[in-house]
Amino acid sequence: MEKVKMTENLYFSRIIQGFWRLAEWKMSDQELLTFIENCMEMGITTFDHADIYGNYTCEYLFGRALKQKSVLRHQIQLVTKCGIKPISDEYPERYVVHYDTSKNHIIQSVEQSLKNFGTDYIDVVLIHRPDPFMNPEEVAEAFTQLKKEGKVLYFGVSNFLPSQFHMLSSYLDFPLVTNQIEVSVIQLEHFEKGTIDLCQEKRIAPMVWSPLAGGKIFTSETEQAIRLRATLKRVAREIGANSIDQVMYAWLLVHPAKLLPIVGSGKLERVQVAVESVKLQMDRQQWFSILESSKGHPVP
């Protein structure tokens, strides 16, 4: 599988495997290790997490499986996120969902992630959501300390709009390496608000969550979904795709911004669908016909 250069010394696999729902998969340690190895055999080496996934359990489950074959650690890239504090039975003092990008919280979250994964470094740490109460000086201090200590190699953000990305970048002495954003044939916000333009300007590849629009395209009966299904089926026939989800992945993959879709399924056959979509070709008119179906009107 193609590797995408994120920095001089960091490469991501073109398809990324995500573990948001890992706790729901109910895998044993051995089953999860086998799943990880099967992903690697398909060329996936980049794995996406967040501290809060699975009510703070998913990193630990992944680390417990990885511990069985620790040699794999240096063959993969671990990405995790921090900054959201949900209401949780684990933290009874919390009464409102809020963000925390303070220096102390970032460092504490990373220290816990290191323990969860059973590793002494994390490849990339992202701020999970833009924080309207952010003190960028504290974020910069936390990032700088963690980088100097070798606990985090690189940093990025998630769900940041261009102004938010520029603001945080201005406080850092090193570049942010990615922005993890929601993009799909239904979710076009980041095309329209300049986020993808900014990633291209900065020469950074965006990670893409919910590349299949959360499955809505398969079941929704909205006019948009009906239009899109018809167009996706037509394009699937034209490019030799086996399913419309392959077309949705291909629509992202052919874009010049080097979008990196994150697969959220724990079923290997669903992961394989994404991996096989890397081989598909789509021309400009096919790409725009899908865009037009999503918008409901031609481009100006």
C-alpha positions in Angstrom: 0.0 0.0 0.0 1.1 3.6 -0.7 2.7 5.4 2.2 2.1 9.1 2.6 5.0 11.3 3.8 3.8 13.4 6.8 7.3 14.7 7.7 10.9 13.8 6.9 10.7 10.8 9.3 7.1 10.0 9.5 4.9 8.1 7.0 1.3 7.0 7.3 -0.4 4.2 5.5 -2.9 5.6 2.9 -5.7 3.8 4.8 -5.8 4.2 8.6 -7.5 1.8 11.0 -9.5 3.4 13.7 -10.5 2.0 17.1 -13.4 4.3 18.3 -15.6 1.2 18.8 -13.0 -1.3 19.8 -14.6 -2.0 23.2 -17.8 -2.9 21.4 -16.0 -5.6 19.3 -15.6 -7.8 22.3 -12.3 -9.3 21.0 -10.0 -11.3 23.1 -6.3 -10.1 23.3 -5.4 -12.7 20.8 -8.2 -11.9 18.4 -7.3 -8.2 18.5 -3.6 -9.0 17.9 -4.6 -11.1 14.9 -6.8 -8.3 13.7 -3.9 -5.9 14.0 -1.5 -8.2 12.1 -4.1 -8.8 9.4 -4.4 -5.0 8.9 -0.6 -4.8 8.7 -0.6 -7.6 6.1 -3.0 -5.5 4.0 -0.5 -2.6 4.3 -2.2 -0.6 7.1 0.4 0.5 9.6 -1.3 3.6 11.1 -3.8 3.2 13.9 -6.0 5.9 15.3 -7.2 6.3 18.9 -8.4 8.8 21.4 -8.0 8.8 25.2 -11.8 8.8 25.7 -12.7 6.1 23.2 -14.7 3.3 24.8 -15.1 5.3 28.0 -11.3 5.4 28.4 -10.8 1.7 27.6 -9.8 1.3 24.0 -6.2 2.4 24.3 -5.7 -0.1 27.1 -7.3 -2.9 25.2 -5.1 -2.2 22.2 -2.0 -2.0 24.3 -2.8 -5.2 26.1 -3.0 -7.0 22.7 0.2 -5.3 21.4 2.0 -6.4 24.5 1.8 -10.0 23.3 4.0 -9.1 20.3 5.9 -6.0 21.3 8.1 -6.2 18.2 5.2 -4.7 16.2 5.3 -1.4 18.0 8.2 -0.1 15.9 6.4 -1.2 12.7 3.3 0.9 13.3 2.3 4.5 13.9 0.1 5.2 16.9 -2.1 8.3 16.8 -4.2 9.4 19.7 -6.2 12.5 20.8 -6.9 14.4 24.0 -8.8 17.4 25.2 -12.4 16.2 25.6 -13.7 15.6 29.1 -17.1 13.8 28.8 -19.5 13.1 31.6 -18.4 9.7 32.9 -19.0 7.3 35.8 -15.2 7.3 36.0 -15.2 11.0 36.9 -18.3 11.7 39.1 -17.2 15.3 39.7 -18.0 16.2 36.1 -21.4 17.6 35.4 -21.0 19.0 31.9 -19.1 17.9 28.8 -16.2 20.3 28.3 -12.8 20.7 26.7 -9.5 20.9 28.6 -6.4 21.8 26.6 -4.5 23.0 29.7 -0.8 22.1 30.0 -1.5 19.8 32.9 -4.3 17.9 31.2 -2.4 17.4 28.0 0.6 16.0 29.8 -1.5 13.9 32.1 -3.5 12.5 29.2 -0.4 11.6 27.3 1.2 10.0 30.3 -1.9 7.8 30.7 -1.9 7.0 27.0 1.7 5.8 27.2 0.8 3.5 30.0 -2.3 2.3 28.2 -0.4 1.4 25.1 2.6 0.0 27.0 5.0 2.2 25.0 7.5 4.9 25.7 6.5 7.1 22.8 3.5 8.1 20.7 4.0 9.0 17.1 1.3 11.7 16.9 -0.9 13.4 19.5 -3.8 15.5 18.3 -6.0 18.1 20.1 -9.4 16.4 19.7 -11.6 19.5 19.3 -11.1 23.2 19.0 -11.3 24.6 22.5 -13.0 28.0 22.8 -11.3 28.3 26.2 -7.9 27.4 24.9 -4.7 29.1 26.1 -2.4 28.4 23.2 0.7 29.3 25.3 -0.1 26.3 27.6 -0.7 24.0 24.6 2.6 25.0 23.2 4.4 24.5 26.5 2.9 21.0 26.8 3.7 20.1 23.2 7.3 21.4 23.6 7.9 19.5 26.9 6.5 16.2 25.6 8.6 16.5 22.4 11.8 17.3 24.3 11.2 14.3 26.5 10.7 12.1 23.5 7.3 11.0 24.7 5.5 12.4 21.6 7.3 12.7 18.2 4.8 14.9 16.4 1.6 16.9 17.0 -1.5 17.8 15.1 -5.1 18.8 15.6 -8.6 17.4 14.9 -11.7 19.2 13.6 -9.9 22.6 13.4 -11.0 25.2 11.0 -8.3 27.3 9.2 -8.4 30.2 11.7 -8.0 27.8 14.6 -5.2 26.0 12.9 -3.4 29.2 12.1 -3.8 30.5 15.7 -2.3 27.5 17.4 0.4 27.1 14.8 1.6 30.7 15.5 2.5 29.7 19.1 4.6 26.6 18.1 8.2 26.3 17.0 7.5 23.2 14.9 4.7 22.5 12.4 1.5 20.6 13.1 1.6 17.5 10.9 -2.1 16.8 10.3 -5.7 17.8 10.9 -8.2 15.0 11.4 -11.5 16.1 9.9 -14.9 14.7 8.9 -15.2 14.4 5.1 -17.5 12.2 2.9 -19.7 12.5 -0.1 -22.3 13.9 2.3 -20.1 16.0 4.6 -18.5 18.8 2.4 -18.0 21.4 5.1 -14.2 21.3 5.0 -14.2 21.8 1.2 -16.4 24.9 1.7 -14.6 26.4 4.7 -11.1 26.2 3.4 -9.8 23.5 5.7 -8.6 21.3 2.8 -7.2 24.3 1.0 -5.1 25.1 4.1 -3.9 21.5 4.3 -2.7 21.7 0.7 -1.1 25.1 1.4 0.8 23.6 4.4 1.6 20.4 2.5 0.0 18.3 5.2 -2.2 15.2 4.6 -5.6 15.4 6.4 -6.8 12.3 8.2 -10.5 11.7 7.5 -13.0 10.4 10.0 -16.5 9.0 9.0 -15.5 8.6 5.4 -18.7 6.6 4.8 -20.9 9.3 6.4 -21.7 7.0 9.3 -23.5 4.6 7.0 -26.4 7.0 6.4 -25.9 6.7 2.6 -27.0 3.1 2.7 -30.3 3.6 4.6 -31.4 7.2 4.4 -34.4 8.1 2.2 -33.6 11.8 2.0 -33.5 13.3 -1.5 -29.7 13.8 -1.2 -29.1 10.1 -0.2 -31.3 8.8 -3.0 -29.5 11.0 -5.6 -26.1 10.0 -4.3 -26.9 6.2 -4.2 -27.9 6.4 -7.9 -24.8 8.2 -8.9 -22.5 6.1 -6.8 -24.0 2.9 -8.3 -23.4 4.3 -11.8 -19.8 5.3 -11.1 -19.2 1.9 -9.4 -20.1 0.3 -12.7 -17.9 2.7 -14.7 -14.8 2.2 -12.6 -15.2 -1.5 -11.7 -15.9 -1.0 -8.0 -17.6 -3.9 -6.1 -19.8 -1.6 -4.0 -20.8 2.0 -3.5 -18.7 2.2 -0.3 -15.6 1.6 -2.4 -16.7 4.5 -4.6 -17.0 6.7 -1.5 -13.5 5.8 -0.5 -12.2 6.3 -4.0 -13.8 9.7 -4.2 -11.7 10.7 -1.2 -8.5 8.9 -2.3 -8.2 10.5 -5.7 -8.3 14.0 -4.4 -4.9 15.8 -4.7 -4.9 16.7 -0.9 -3.9 13.1 -0.1 -6.9 12.5 2.2 -6.3 9.6 4.6 -9.6 7.7 5.3 -10.0 6.1 8.7 -11.8 2.8 8.7 -14.0 2.3 11.8 -15.0 -1.3 11.4 -13.7 -4.3 13.3 -14.6 -6.6 10.5 -11.7 -7.5 8.2 -13.9 -7.8 5.1 -14.9 -4.1 5.6 -11.3 -3.1 6.1 -10.5 -5.0 2.9 -13.1 -3.0 1.0 -11.3 0.2 1.9 -7.9 -1.2 1.0 -9.0 -2.4 -2.4 -10.5 1.0 -3.2 -6.9 2.4 -3.3 -6.5 0.8 -6.7 -9.6 2.4 -8.2 -9.3 5.3 -10.7 -11.9 8.0 -11.0 -11.8 10.8 -13.6 -12.7 14.5 -12.9 -16.2 14.3 -14.4 -17.1 11.2 -12.3 -15.8 13.1 -9.2 -17.8 16.2 -9.9 -21.0 14.1 -10.7 -20.8 12.8 -7.2 -20.3 16.3 -5.8 -23.2 17.5 -7.8 -25.4 14.7 -6.5 -24.5 15.6 -2.9 -25.2 19.3 -3.4 -28.3 18.9 -5.5 -27.2 21.3 -8.1 -24.3 21.8 -10.6 -21.3 23.8 -9.6 -21.5 27.4 -10.7 
